Amino acid sequence: MSDFNLLKRDLNYFEKSQLDEIHQAFDMAVSAHKGQKRVSGDPYISHPIAVTKILASYNMDHESIIAGLLHDVIEDTDITKDSINKQFGPNVAELVDGLSKIKQVEFKSRLAAQGENFRKMLLAMSNDIRVIVIKLADRLHNIRTLDVLSKERKTRIATETLEIFSPIARRLGMRDLSLELEDLCFKTLYPKRYNVLKNALVQIEKRHKDVMEKILNKIRERMMKAVVQLISLSSRKKNIYSIYRKMKRKQLSFSELTDVYGMRIIVNNEMDCYRALGILHQLYLPVSEKFKDYIAVPKPNGYQSLHTVLLGPSGVPMEVQIRTQVMEEKASVGIASHWQYKIGDIDTKEHRWLENLIDIQKAVGNPEEFIQSVKMDLFNDEVYVFTPKGDIVELPQGATAMDFAYTVHTEIGNHCVAAKIDRQLAPLSTILTNGQTVDILTSKNATPTAVWLDVVVTPKAKSSIHNYLRGQQRRESIQLGKELLDISLQKFDLSISQVTEEKIEHLMDHKRYKSLDDFYASIGLGALSPHKVVEEVISNDPSSEPRVKGEQKKALMIKGTEGLIINYAECCHPIPGDPIMGLLTSGKGMMIHTESCKEILPYREDTDRCLHIQWSIENTKKVFPVVLLIRVMDHKGVLASVASTASKISINIINLKVDVVDDKQVDLWLTIAVTGRKQLASFMRELRTIRNVEKIQRYIKK
């Protein structure tokens, strides 16, 4: 394993000076890993050599080859990043450092570990995209040698590879690597199913070999007559895992599959692709709805090809792919063909996808959320829509106009109010289809709410909305914290303006807050009692006169539109006009209850947590849920009358439940949305005029 000649034959595309440098890296790796063994018992150096051979099959540059040889030395040996930098330069040093494995940090879950690992990989990729190619080569060799590991480790690694690395390779256009990863992982996770399908494919190949050869010969003859320069024509079978996935998705048995085999045609240029397509359609009947032109509209990973399905002899469907040699190479190696660029240097769809992932990882709140976003993004099919200027925007199936807005720009998404789809006004929740032209209408007053999360499906939109809501929650908690502190100070005849910055800074240092905003936010979120803060301010000021704590002098005013920090209890459903109190809960902010609510009674004497609240007289359009219990006799026709009355007073019915009391009486549980007590009183007065309504009462949970 220490003989460089074993590797040299794979590196014949390098100049002598580059080969010499690679030889030096080889010697360093052999020396560094001397005495180390893999789990299989093989010398550890066999792994970096295997990774390097995979990289050489992609004709990767000499710096990538060196990084492949040294990718484990920083973690597993005494060699440092500085020593690599001195001998091979900063580019190789950064590559090796970016590829170093994460140390064994204790994560809360496997998902968190995945997320952190992928975050680090993205960070390294943002400087040099060769990182992902080397990382995928490393993963491929590890998957090839899984058999020696325990069942638990094999299952974990194969599952992670199927969920993350194989889809990434596919998304980056590295088809061959992705297919091999899929089949090897499937074999590891489901060995019996793998063998059954493999044997079935062998049998089908034997049965169809002669028929397929006749078809191929017939196509070759026609191509020659039409002077189409045919570079290669071959039959192909789908990989085992993709067959299994299709059987599972469509609930089919193997015998029911009709497209296990197909063919691939490689021609000289793009025009010949379309000429070849015409010839095929003359020879065999095409299935029109199966035709796809990925040359005119490439896939997000840059894949280009013509796809068609033909009805061959005996009516058996054949899937055919037609492309040029350049397209074939791109389909096989994908982003590996752009190793010489940084992410921002060229504008390909793979690079835009990577940039999108980097944007997502900056916006999301934790590793679990990030890795779930990545998985969602990897397993979505695309639709293609247009901007008003004619630019193509790629979105996953099921994406809405709001997803489109966030794809164009985060700020457009954050302030969108409606869409024009093919010049027709449409709601932002409209699901988009291929070929539509979408224009987004915005307003500076529009901002995201939690409801928007139910409208979008793309990871970028979800992470952008989450990010905005986190910021909004912080802004609201800071403002609420200031108001609560001021109210507490007033009990001692003080105000915020009378408390010196030195006193506040002393408290911040004592409580270990980094900024004044953090300090106020902690009060607003209920994590820090404003009353205890005030008492500490007074007790630490020997120069001030002793002060006696009084009653709350000023109620906190709320409008009902505060959003994330102030919430409304579902036990009593407070509405504007109700006498209300606020209960501070650590980490959650304030919960508003009616004064008569039984849930708040145990806290009434706790003036640190329980506050007097008043509704602001400022008019808002916000509505609040209320539950009414309506008892009726002979309920036929009553439901229609109730609905009609609600409509007349502009009240929306949210929910209705019917309980039979006896053979004469029925209880209607009506959840409605009202602007306040005034509108509720009007509705209840109107309901009492309906015939057979026996009793109406507002329901509050006991």
C-alpha positions in Angstrom: 0.0 0.0 0.0 3.0 2.3 0.4 4.1 2.0 -3.3 3.2 5.2 -5.1 3.2 3.3 -8.4 -0.1 1.8 -7.4 -1.6 5.2 -7.5 0.5 6.7 -10.3 -1.3 4.9 -13.1 -4.5 6.8 -12.2 -2.7 10.2 -12.4 -1.4 10.1 -15.9 -3.1 13.4 -16.8 -0.7 15.4 -14.6 2.5 17.1 -15.5 5.7 15.9 -13.8 6.0 18.8 -11.4 2.4 18.2 -10.1 3.1 14.5 -9.9 6.1 15.2 -7.8 4.1 17.3 -5.4 1.4 14.6 -5.2 4.2 12.0 -4.5 5.3 14.2 -1.5 1.7 14.2 -0.2 1.6 10.5 -0.6 4.8 10.0 1.4 3.4 12.4 4.1 0.1 10.4 4.3 1.9 7.1 4.5 4.2 8.3 7.2 1.4 10.0 9.2 -0.9 7.0 9.2 2.0 4.5 9.8 0.8 1.8 12.2 -2.9 2.8 12.0 -5.5 0.2 11.0 -9.0 0.4 9.7 -11.7 -1.6 11.4 -11.3 -4.2 8.7 -7.6 -4.7 9.7 -6.3 -3.1 6.5 -3.6 -0.4 6.8 -5.4 3.0 7.3 -3.5 4.5 4.3 -5.7 2.3 2.0 -8.6 4.7 2.6 -7.0 8.0 1.5 -5.5 6.2 -1.5 -9.0 4.8 -2.5 -10.5 8.3 -2.1 -7.7 9.7 -4.3 -8.4 7.1 -7.0 -12.1 8.2 -7.0 -11.1 11.8 -7.3 -8.7 11.0 -10.2 -11.6 9.3 -12.0 -13.2 12.8 -12.1 -9.9 14.3 -13.4 -9.8 16.5 -10.3 -6.9 19.0 -10.0 -3.6 18.2 -8.2 -4.6 20.2 -5.1 -7.8 18.1 -4.7 -5.7 14.9 -5.1 -3.3 16.1 -2.4 -6.2 17.0 -0.1 -7.7 13.6 -0.7 -4.5 11.9 0.4 -4.3 14.1 3.5 -8.0 14.5 4.4 -7.7 12.7 7.7 -4.2 13.7 8.9 -5.2 16.8 11.0 -7.6 14.8 13.2 -6.0 11.4 13.3 -2.2 12.3 13.4 0.2 14.9 14.7 0.3 16.9 11.4 -1.1 20.4 11.7 -2.8 22.8 9.2 0.3 25.0 9.4 2.6 22.2 8.3 0.4 21.4 5.4 0.3 25.1 4.5 4.1 25.4 4.5 4.6 22.3 2.3 1.6 22.5 -0.1 0.2 26.0 0.2 -2.9 27.7 1.7 -5.4 26.2 -0.7 -4.6 22.6 0.2 -4.4 23.5 3.9 -7.9 25.1 3.7 -9.3 22.0 1.9 -7.9 19.6 4.4 -9.1 21.7 7.3 -12.5 22.0 5.8 -12.7 18.2 5.4 -11.5 17.5 9.0 -14.2 15.6 10.8 -16.2 17.2 13.6 -14.9 16.3 17.0 -17.1 14.1 19.2 -19.4 16.8 20.5 -22.3 15.7 22.6 -25.4 16.6 20.5 -29.0 16.2 21.8 -29.9 14.0 18.8 -28.5 12.4 15.7 -30.4 15.0 13.7 -28.5 17.8 15.5 -25.2 16.1 14.7 -26.2 15.7 11.0 -27.1 19.4 10.9 -23.8 20.6 12.5 -21.8 18.4 10.2 -23.6 19.7 7.2 -23.2 23.3 8.4 -19.5 22.9 8.6 -19.4 21.3 5.1 -21.4 24.3 3.7 -19.1 26.8 5.4 -16.0 25.1 3.8 -17.8 24.8 0.4 -18.6 28.5 0.4 -14.9 29.1 0.0 -14.1 26.2 -2.3 -16.6 23.8 -3.9 -13.9 21.1 -4.2 -14.8 20.3 -0.6 -18.1 18.7 -1.5 -16.5 16.6 -4.3 -13.8 15.3 -1.9 -16.3 14.7 0.9 -18.5 12.6 -1.5 -15.5 10.6 -2.6 -14.7 10.0 1.0 -18.3 8.9 1.7 -18.3 6.6 -1.3 -15.3 4.6 -0.2 -16.6 4.4 3.4 -19.9 2.9 2.0 -18.0 0.5 -0.2 -16.3 -0.9 2.9 -19.3 -0.9 5.3 -19.4 -4.7 5.7 -16.8 -4.9 8.5 -18.8 -2.5 10.8 -21.4 -3.5 13.4 -25.0 -3.7 12.2 -26.0 -0.6 14.2 -23.2 1.5 12.7 -23.8 0.2 9.2 -27.5 1.1 9.5 -26.8 4.6 10.8 -24.2 5.4 8.1 -26.3 3.9 5.2 -29.4 5.7 6.4 -27.6 9.1 6.6 -26.1 8.5 3.2 -29.4 7.8 1.6 -31.1 10.8 3.3 -28.3 13.3 2.8 -25.2 12.5 0.7 -26.8 10.5 -2.2 -29.5 13.2 -2.9 -26.8 15.9 -2.7 -24.7 14.1 -5.2 -27.7 13.8 -7.5 -28.7 17.4 -7.0 -25.1 18.4 -7.9 -25.3 16.4 -11.1 -22.9 13.6 -10.0 -25.1 10.8 -11.3 -22.7 7.9 -11.2 -21.6 8.5 -7.7 -25.2 9.0 -6.5 -26.4 5.8 -8.1 -23.6 3.7 -6.6 -24.3 5.2 -3.1 -28.0 4.4 -3.4 -27.5 0.7 -4.4 -24.8 0.1 -1.8 -26.9 1.6 1.0 -30.0 -0.3 -0.2 -28.0 -3.5 -0.1 -26.9 -2.7 3.4 -30.3 -1.7 4.8 -32.4 -4.4 2.9 -30.1 -7.2 1.8 -32.9 -9.7 1.0 -34.9 -7.2 -1.1 -31.7 -6.1 -2.9 -30.9 -9.7 -3.8 -34.4 -10.5 -5.0 -34.5 -7.5 -7.3 -30.9 -8.1 -8.5 -31.8 -11.7 -9.5 -35.0 -10.5 -11.2 -33.1 -8.0 -13.3 -30.6 -10.7 -14.4 -33.5 -12.9 -15.6 -35.1 -10.0 -17.5 -31.8 -9.1 -19.1 -31.4 -12.7 -20.4 -34.9 -12.7 -21.8 -34.7 -9.3 -23.5 -31.1 -9.4 -24.7 -31.8 -10.6 -28.3 -34.8 -8.3 -28.8 -32.9 -5.3 -27.4 -29.9 -6.0 -29.8 -32.3 -6.0 -32.8 -33.8 -2.7 -31.7 -30.4 -1.1 -31.3 -29.2 -2.3 -34.7 -32.3 -0.9 -36.4 -31.8 2.5 -34.8 -28.1 2.5 -35.8 -29.1 1.8 -39.5 -31.6 4.7 -39.5 -29.1 7.1 -37.9 -26.5 6.3 -40.5 -28.9 6.9 -43.3 -30.0 10.2 -41.8 -26.3 11.1 -41.4 -26.7 11.6 -37.6 -23.2 11.3 -36.0 -23.8 8.7 -33.4 -21.1 8.6 -30.7 -22.7 5.8 -28.7 -25.9 3.8 -28.5 -26.5 1.4 -25.6 -29.2 -0.3 -23.6 -29.3 0.5 -19.9 -31.1 -0.8 -16.8 -32.2 1.3 -13.9 -30.3 1.0 -10.7 -31.8 -1.4 -8.2 -32.7 1.2 -5.6 -34.6 3.4 -8.0 -36.6 0.4 -9.1 -37.4 -0.4 -5.5 -38.4 3.2 -4.8 -40.8 3.2 -7.7 -42.4 -0.1 -6.7 -42.9 1.3 -3.2 -44.2 4.7 -4.4 -46.7 3.2 -6.9 -47.5 0.0 -4.9 -46.4 -2.2 -7.9 -44.9 -5.6 -8.0 -41.7 -6.1 -10.1 -43.7 -7.9 -12.8 -45.9 -4.8 -13.2 -43.0 -2.5 -13.9 -42.8 -1.5 -17.6 -39.7 0.6 -17.8 -36.9 -1.4 -16.1 -34.8 -1.2 -19.3 -34.2 1.7 -21.6 -31.5 3.1 -23.9 -29.1 6.1 -24.0 -28.1 7.7 -27.3 -25.1 10.0 -27.4 -24.7 12.3 -30.5 -22.4 14.9 -31.7 -24.3 18.1 -31.2 -27.6 19.6 -29.9 -29.2 19.7 -33.4 -28.5 16.0 -33.8 -30.4 15.4 -30.5 -33.6 16.6 -32.0 -32.9 14.9 -35.4 -32.4 11.6 -33.5 -35.6 12.2 -31.6 -37.5 12.5 -34.9 -36.0 9.3 -36.3 -37.0 7.4 -33.1 -40.6 8.7 -33.3 -40.8 7.5 -37.0 -39.6 4.0 -36.0 -41.7 3.5 -32.8 -44.9 5.0 -31.5 -44.1 7.7 -28.8 -46.0 8.1 -25.6 -46.6 11.8 -26.0 -47.2 12.7 -22.3 -43.8 11.2 -21.4 -41.7 13.5 -23.6 -39.5 15.9 -21.7 -37.1 18.5 -23.1 -34.4 19.1 -20.5 -32.2 20.7 -23.2 -34.4 23.7 -23.6 -35.3 23.8 -19.8 -32.5 22.1 -17.9 -33.0 20.6 -14.4 -31.9 22.7 -11.4 -28.6 20.7 -11.3 -27.8 21.6 -14.9 -28.8 18.2 -16.3 -29.7 18.4 -20.0 -31.2 15.6 -22.2 -34.2 14.7 -24.3 -36.4 12.0 -22.7 -39.0 10.1 -24.6 -40.9 6.8 -24.1 -41.5 4.6 -27.1 -43.7 1.6 -27.5 -41.4 -1.2 -28.7 -42.1 -4.6 -30.1 -45.1 -6.2 -28.3 -46.1 -2.8 -27.0 -43.4 -2.8 -24.2 -42.5 0.8 -23.3 -38.8 1.8 -23.6 -37.4 4.9 -22.0 -34.8 6.7 -24.2 -32.4 9.5 -23.3 -30.7 11.5 -26.1 -27.9 13.9 -25.3 -24.5 15.1 -26.5 -21.1 13.9 -25.2 -20.7 17.2 -23.2 -24.2 16.7 -21.7 -23.3 13.1 -20.8 -20.1 14.1 -19.0 -22.1 16.8 -17.2 -24.8 14.2 -16.2 -22.1 11.9 -14.9 -19.8 14.2 -13.0 -21.9 17.4 -12.5 -20.3 20.0 -10.3 -17.0 18.1 -10.3 -16.4 19.6 -13.8 -16.4 23.1 -12.1 -13.8 22.3 -9.5 -11.7 25.3 -10.4 -14.3 27.9 -9.4 -15.5 29.3 -6.1 -19.3 29.3 -5.5 -19.6 33.0 -6.4 -17.4 32.9 -9.5 -19.9 31.2 -11.9 -23.6 31.2 -12.3 -24.8 27.6 -12.7 -27.9 26.0 -11.2 -25.8 23.8 -8.9 -24.0 26.8 -7.5 -27.3 28.7 -7.0 -28.6 25.7 -5.1 -25.5 25.7 -2.9 -25.8 29.4 -2.3 -29.5 28.9 -1.4 -28.5 26.2 1.2 -25.9 28.7 2.7 -28.7 31.3 3.0 -30.9 28.8 4.7 -28.3 27.7 7.2 -27.7 31.4 8.2 -31.4 31.9 8.8 -32.5 28.8 10.7 -32.4 28.6 14.4 -30.9 25.2 15.2 -29.2 22.2 13.5 -32.3 20.0 13.5 -34.4 22.7 11.7 -31.5 23.1 9.2 -31.1 19.5 8.3 -34.9 19.0 8.0 -34.9 22.0 5.6 -32.1 20.4 3.5 -34.0 17.1 3.4 -37.2 18.8 2.2 -35.3 20.6 -0.5 -33.5 17.5 -1.7 -36.6 15.4 -2.2 -38.8 17.9 -4.1 -39.5 17.8 -7.8 -39.6 21.1 -9.6 -42.0 23.4 -11.5 -40.9 26.2 -13.7 -42.5 29.6 -13.7 -41.6 33.0 -15.1 -41.0 36.5 -13.7 -42.7 39.4 -15.6 -39.3 40.0 -17.3 -39.2 36.4 -18.6 -36.6 34.9 -16.2 -37.2 31.3 -15.2 -37.7 30.5 -11.5 -37.5 26.9 -10.3 -39.7 25.8 -7.4 -40.7 22.5 -5.9 -44.0 20.8 -6.7 -46.7 22.3 -4.5 -45.0 25.7 -4.2 -47.2 28.8 -3.8 -47.1 32.4 -5.0 -45.6 33.2 -1.6 -42.8 30.7 -2.1 -42.2 32.5 -5.4 -41.9 35.8 -3.6 -39.3 34.6 -1.2 -37.4 32.9 -4.0 -37.1 36.2 -5.9 -36.0 38.1 -2.7 -36.5 37.8 1.0 -37.7 41.4 1.4 -40.3 40.8 -1.4 -41.5 37.8 0.5 -41.6 39.7 3.8 -43.9 42.4 2.4 -46.0 40.5 -0.1 -49.8 41.0 -0.1 -51.1 39.4 -3.3 -50.0 38.0 -6.7 -50.8 38.4 -10.3 -50.7 35.0 -12.1 -50.9 35.3 -15.9 -52.1 38.9 -15.2 -55.0 37.7 -13.0 -55.1 38.7 -9.3 -54.7 35.7 -7.1 -54.1 34.9 -3.4 -50.6 34.2 -2.2 -51.6 30.7 -1.3 -52.2 29.8 -4.9 -50.3 26.7 -5.9 -48.2 27.3 -9.0 -48.0 25.2 -12.2 -45.5 25.0 -15.0 -45.3 28.0 -17.5 -47.2 30.6 -15.4 -46.0 34.2 -15.2 -46.0 35.5 -11.6 -45.9 39.1 -10.4 -45.9 39.8 -6.7 -47.6 42.9 -5.2 -46.1 44.3 -2.0 -46.8 46.7 0.8 -44.4 48.1 3.4 -47.1 47.5 6.0 -47.3 43.8 5.3 -45.2 41.6 7.5 -45.0 37.8 8.1 -47.2 36.1 10.7 -47.1 32.5 12.0 -50.0 31.7 9.6 -47.7 32.3 6.7 -45.8 29.1 7.6 -48.9 27.1 6.6 -48.9 28.8 3.1 -45.2 28.0 2.0 -43.4 24.8 1.3 -39.9 25.9 0.3 -37.1 25.7 2.9 -36.0 29.3 2.1 -39.4 30.7 2.6 -40.0 28.8 5.9 -36.6 29.7 7.3 -37.0 33.4 6.2 -40.4 33.6 8.0 -39.1 31.8 11.1 -36.2 34.2 11.1 -38.5 37.3 10.9 -40.8 35.9 13.6 -37.8 35.4 15.9 -36.7 38.9 15.3 -40.3 40.2 15.8 -40.6 38.2 19.1 -37.4 39.8 20.3 -38.5 43.3 19.3 -41.8 42.8 21.1 -40.2 41.3 24.2 -37.8 44.3 24.5 -40.7 46.7 24.3 -42.8 44.8 26.8 -39.8 44.5 29.1 -39.4 48.3 29.2 -43.1 48.8 29.9 -43.2 46.2 32.7 -40.1 47.7 34.3 -41.7 51.1 34.2 -44.9 49.9 35.7 -43.0 48.2 38.6 -40.9 51.3 39.2 -44.1 53.4 39.5 -45.1 51.3 42.5 -42.1 53.0 44.3 -42.8 56.4 42.8 -40.0 56.0 40.3 -39.6 55.9 36.6 -37.1 54.5 34.1 -35.7 58.0 33.5 -34.7 58.2 37.2 -32.7 55.0 37.1 -29.1 55.7 36.2 -27.3 53.8 33.5 -24.7 52.7 36.0 -27.4 51.0 38.1 -28.8 49.2 35.0 -25.3 48.2 33.9 -24.6 46.8 37.4 -27.7 44.7 37.2 -26.8 43.5 33.7 -23.3 42.5 34.8 -24.7 40.8 37.9 -27.3 38.8 35.8 -24.7 38.3 33.0 -26.6 40.0 30.2 -24.5 41.2 27.2 -26.7 44.1 26.2 -29.5 46.3 27.4 -31.8 44.8 24.8 -31.0 41.3 26.2 -31.9 42.6 29.7 -35.2 44.1 28.6 -36.1 41.1 26.5 -35.5 38.8 29.5 -38.1 40.8 31.5 -40.5 40.8 28.6 -40.2 37.0 28.2 -40.9 36.5 31.9 -37.5 35.1 32.6 -36.6 38.1 34.9 -39.1 39.6 37.3 -39.4 43.4 36.9 -40.3 43.7 40.6 -37.2 41.9 41.7 -35.1 44.2 39.4 -36.7 47.3 41.0 -36.2 46.0 44.6 -32.5 45.3 43.7 -32.1 48.8 42.3 -33.5 50.3 45.5 -31.6 48.0 47.9 -28.3 48.7 46.1 -28.7 52.5 46.4 -27.7 53.5 50.0 -28.1 57.2 49.1 -31.8 57.0 48.3 -34.6 57.3 50.9 -36.4 54.1 52.0 -39.3 53.5 49.7 -42.5 51.6 50.4 -44.0 49.4 47.7 -47.5 50.6 46.7 -50.1 49.3 44.3 -49.8 49.1 40.5 -50.6 52.6 39.5 -50.8 52.2 35.7 -52.3 49.3 33.8 -50.4 47.9 30.8 -52.3 48.9 27.7 -52.7 46.3 24.9 -54.4 46.6 21.5 -54.7 42.9 20.7 -52.3 43.1 17.8 -49.1 42.6 19.7 -48.5 39.2 18.2 -45.9 36.8 19.6 -45.2 37.9 23.2 -48.7 38.6 24.4 -51.0 35.6 24.0 -54.7 35.0 24.8 -55.8 32.2 27.1 -58.0 29.5 25.5 -59.6 28.7 28.9 -61.5 32.0 29.0 -61.1 33.5 25.5 -60.7 37.2 26.5 -62.0 39.8 24.1 -61.8 43.6 24.0 -64.1 45.0 26.6 -63.5 42.2 29.1 -61.8 43.1 32.4 -58.5 41.4 32.0 -55.2 40.5 33.8 -51.8 39.4 32.5 -49.8 36.4 33.8 -46.1 36.4 33.1 -44.7 33.0 32.3 -40.9 32.4 32.2 -39.7 32.2 28.6 -43.1 32.6 27.0 -44.1 36.2 27.7 -47.5 37.2 28.9 -50.8 35.3 28.9 -54.0 37.4 29.0 -57.0 36.0 31.0 -60.3 37.5 32.0 -60.3 38.7 35.6 -62.9 36.1 36.6 -61.0 33.2 35.0 -60.4 30.4 37.5 -57.0 29.6 36.0 -55.6 33.0 37.2 -57.1 33.0 40.7 -54.2 31.2 42.3 -51.8 34.0 41.1 -53.9 37.1 41.9 -51.8 37.9 45.0 -48.5 37.4 43.2 -48.0 40.9 42.0 -44.6 40.0 40.5 -46.3 37.8 37.9 -50.0 39.0 37.8 -50.6 42.4 36.3 -53.6 44.6 35.7 -54.1 45.0 32.0 -56.4 47.3 30.0 -57.6 47.3 26.4 -56.4 50.2 24.4 -59.2 52.4 22.9 -57.4 52.3 19.6 -59.6 50.5 17.1 -58.1 47.5 15.3 -59.5 45.0 12.9 -58.2 42.0 14.9 -60.8 39.4 15.8 -60.9 37.1 18.8 -62.5 33.6 19.2 -65.4 33.2 21.6 -67.4 30.0 22.4 -71.2 30.3 22.8 -73.5 27.6 24.1 -76.9 27.8 22.5 -79.7 25.4 23.7 -82.6 25.0 21.2 -85.8 23.1 20.9 -86.7 21.4 17.7 -83.4 22.4 16.0 -84.7 22.0 12.4 -84.0 25.3 10.6 -82.2 26.9 13.6 -78.7 26.3 12.1 -79.7 28.2 9.0 -81.1 31.1 11.1 -77.9 31.2 13.2 -75.7 31.3 10.2 -77.8 34.0 8.6 -77.7 36.1 11.8 -73.9 35.8 11.9 -73.5 36.9 8.3 -75.8 39.9 8.9 -73.5 41.2 11.7 -70.3 40.3 9.8 -69.3 37.5 12.2 -67.4 34.5 11.0 -68.3 31.1 12.3 -65.1 29.2 13.1 -66.5 25.9 14.3 -69.8 24.3 15.2 -70.5 21.2 17.3 -73.9 19.7 18.0 -74.7 17.7 21.2 -78.1 16.0 21.7 -79.4 16.7 25.2 -82.6 14.6 24.9 -85.3 13.9 22.3 -86.4 17.6 22.4 -83.3 19.6 23.2 -80.0 20.2 21.4 -76.9 22.1 22.4 -75.1 24.1 19.7 -71.4 24.8 20.6 -70.6 27.8 18.4 -67.1 29.2 18.0 -67.2 32.6 16.4 -64.7 35.5 15.7 -65.6 38.9 17.1 -64.0 42.3 17.4 -65.1 42.7 21.0 -67.9 42.6 23.6 -70.0 45.2 21.7 -70.2 43.0 18.6 -70.8 39.9 20.7 -73.6 41.5 22.6 -75.3 42.5 19.3 -75.0 39.0 18.0 -76.5 37.5 21.2 -79.4 39.9 21.1 -80.2 38.9 17.6 -79.9 35.2 18.4 -82.5 35.5 21.2 -85.1 36.6 18.6 -84.8 33.3 16.8 -87.7 30.9 17.5 -86.9 27.9 19.6 -83.7 29.3 21.1 -84.1 28.5 24.8 -80.7 29.7 26.2 -77.6 31.5 25.1 -74.4 31.8 27.2 -70.8 32.6 26.7 -68.8 29.5 27.5 -65.8 29.7 29.8 -63.8 26.6 30.6 -64.5 25.5 34.2 
